[in-house]
Amino acid sequence: MANEHTPLITTVTVREARPRYPHHIIRRFCTVALGSSLIALFITFLVSVVFAPPHSTPHSWPGHHKKHLTYEQLQTILLETPSPARAAEWQQYYTAGPHLAGKNLSQAEWTRDRWEEWGIKSDVVAYDTYINYPLDHRLAMLEKSKSDSTDEEAWKVAFEATLEEDVLEEDPTSGLEDSVPTFHGYSASGNVTGSFVYVNYGTYLDYEDLLDANVSLEGKIAVARYGGIFRGLKVKRAQELGMIGCVLFTDPGDDGEITEANGYDTYPNGPARHPSSVQRGSVQFLSVSPGDPTTPGWPSKPGAPRAPVDGAIPSIPSLPISFAEALPILKALNGHGPQAKDFGEYWTRNAGLGYKGVDYNVGPSPDNLVLHLRNEQEYTTTPQWDVIGIINGTIPDEVIVVGNHRDAWIAGGAGDPNSGSAVLNEVIRGFGQALEMGWKPLRTIVFASWDGEEYGLVGSTEWVEEYLPWLSVANVAYVNVDVGVRSPVFEASAAPLLHKLIYDVTALVQSPNQTVEGQTVRDVWDGYISTMGSGSDFTAFQDYAGIPSLSFGFGGEAKDSPIYHYHSNYDSYHWMAEFGDPGFAYHKAMAQVLGLSVAKLAETPLVSLNATDYASALKDYIKKVEAKLSATDLELVTEKDIFEFRARAVGTEVTGDADILEEPLARLYQSVGELKSAAIKLDEKAEKLAKKANEHIPWWKWISKLKLLHEIRFTNTKYKNIERAFLYEPGLDSRPWFKHVVFAPGLWTGYAGAVFPGLVESIDNKDFNKALEWIAIIDDCIKTATKTIE
């Protein structure tokens, strides 16, 4: 029963309330929307006022410190800070002792500590990598006195190689007790004996020439000269043909004019190659996959799964030797088998040991004359150490990465890589001074001192594989300096997006060569920029992650340049100070070029990329493909042309018809034309936005400023995604790690860049059906790039 202490339990019917206003739901929605808009506008206004830059700053942007340097002031710091004396100081430190990959933790920590001193937050990042170190080796030529004898004692040592470089009194580095033995990174352990064959440069067509001449290769040891293609591919092809070992030497004929045969004194008394100089180096199959061979596509962190190394590194042993110790072996072939001249001009070019009595017969050596090759390597999984330094910028998802590798095959490494290390240190010191003055970059800058580059770009590849998701979103460009200085000749390779940047920056730096007063690096450089291949730390960025990259330095060659002792004990501080860069003036100039390049990429409101250059380059690349299809006799002018031609894996079976490619290639031209039209519009818009960004916008025009910021942001994102559009997730045929359809190392060159690699390799293999597939893939990528920037 209901009463005054209980709620009513009787249902009472009442009339529905009458709305106070007609359309009350719409009215309520409009009230909420208007209120929210006013709140949002108020917050935006507050942000605009709080972050508004001082009026005196020509192109400041939200988030910069109030005590902000102008771009011109930053450029001045980066031009004035680098010092030849400080570069020499860093060189002396890095080249004072051995620093093989995985054995240079003290150098990594020293580098981190210097960067921290200069105001760059830095850390050491470790990767557990599969790597080898030398234990023992032997190379001897054995001769049997009686050819029909089966007695082992009948074999006598005709020549025993020391496998060492001479100790030079003038060069302290050459006499260190803990110097690194001569060996090959990722070479196979083995103990083999057999007849030997001279295989010229060991290119794919060199081996084919020998097979066509019925020269027996199976069961033999290859003797090849360095040059032209990556050393690991010389070993790879020998292994595929059933050879049991490989010996590599440097022929002084490849040194050009500056040789002992032409009357020049050898190092240390002159600029010519020292006869005992040995080129160490990796024989990993670099054009198949770089990085740790047991973790292709994922980082080598503790506990990571490990893949077998079959197909990634050699299974036959190899050794590097000097030309002085190659002489007895080559001369022993005199009179045996065809001579190099019987195979034509590609076998006789740059043959430089004729004056020493070498006839360049190919062999094989007779059965009573063999080589005994023993190579003992310790394979282990051990840490390698990258040093990573960061200057945080205002825009979190626009990042510039700058790198140089620190490890070397020898105690020295004054040219490769520690001229670049010294240059990078000077650049970081300059940015550190800017930080002290209150500067903060627009974009984040990441500095990297890589470990393990020499073995196979290990440190950089593992880092990219670990941080790929972040890099794919944020990384605008990668800037690489490997050999910073080894001559006065500037050279560069780059993605087309970055060509204009290089031209602009080199025009701002005075050349140490002042034969014409006031001339810049750009004035004395021929302006040639090569395509990106491999052989240095840009590979994972450009070919795997689709990040536009550049690599540059004073590493070119002139006719009168002193001979650089690549990967030899004589790549030392003494050689650099006496021959490579006396006075270290080019180290200073290279630090200026690098510093200004990084500043331009990190600090200008519009990213310093040019889309039109990319479209123009693509058109040229299609022309090269057409020339390959139509030409019967190619005119080979440059060294690069010759070795690209000689490194082709030519197919014997024809699949499909070459004529079916004509129409699809015409469609490629059309797609590139559409891309170029869009690229021109994008570059024009970027230029207009850049001008607006340098104009003063009063604070009360905050809506105009927000609109401008949005347009710049939108445009920069388009530029950032252009290179990504050319990634093809399944990768190239037979080497899926390489994802880029435009750039990759040549399959049988390793170092040199190949354009449209999937398409070109299909044509070389005479598989025109596969070539047709690749044209379709490339066309899709070009159209994706066009949509990206429209």
Disulfide bonds with the S-S distance in Angstrom:
none
